[in-house]
Amino acid sequence: MGGNGVDEKKFTRHWVAIATVYLAVLLDGAVAHVLGQWIMRATYTGVPQLTLLSLVLVVVFVPQENWVMPIAIGAGLITDFFYTGILGVNTFILPLIVFLVTQVRPIVPRRWLFVWAVFVIAVTISEVASYVVAMMLGSTTASVGALITQHIAPGLTVNIILFAIMYYVLSRLLVKLTQD
């Protein structure tokens, strides 16, 4: 039977994705504050990306969530407003990454190693995109080498550890809460 058959239910648990992403926005600031003395130094900066992690997991584990783009835009606005101080940076970057992950989702197995690889690529894209925006705004003069050694490498290290801590719980929670 094609189309919306009688036996097909419309997805209505949007609150799961919204709560997950916006809780991650809050946790990004809290984790950065608590771990800041170790992960944010003059010579390197490892920025926690729990918001990005939650968006990647929502895209992968809740494929029926069609509000993910507006959720990403809202999370980007909040992140820009509270954490970056420049409106529009994450408001553009987070939806861009959500779009890219949505495009590769059909070919990505829902296993931790593959989701981890997607997340590592997403964090790298986020860091590079932030760098490009900063260069365009004239707010950085850092070289590409400095970007890699002082931002991408420490950022990946912090976020891989956070992925290892959060993946199982978040993925199971998303799957469980979205099942009928």
HELIX and SHEET records of a PDB file:
HELIX    1   1 HIS A   14  ILE A   39  1                                  26    
HELIX    2   2 LEU A   50  PHE A   61  1                                  12    
HELIX    3   3 VAL A   68  THR A   79  1                                  12    
HELIX    4   4 ASP A   80  THR A   84  3                                   5    
HELIX    5   5 VAL A   89  VAL A  104  1                                  16    
HELIX    6   6 ARG A  105  ILE A  107  5                                   3    
HELIX    7   7 TRP A  112  LEU A  137  1                                  26    
HELIX    8   8 VAL A  144  ALA A  146  1                                   3    
HELIX    9   9 LEU A  147  ILE A  152  3                                   6    
HELIX   10  10 ALA A  153  THR A  178  1                                  26    
END                                                                             
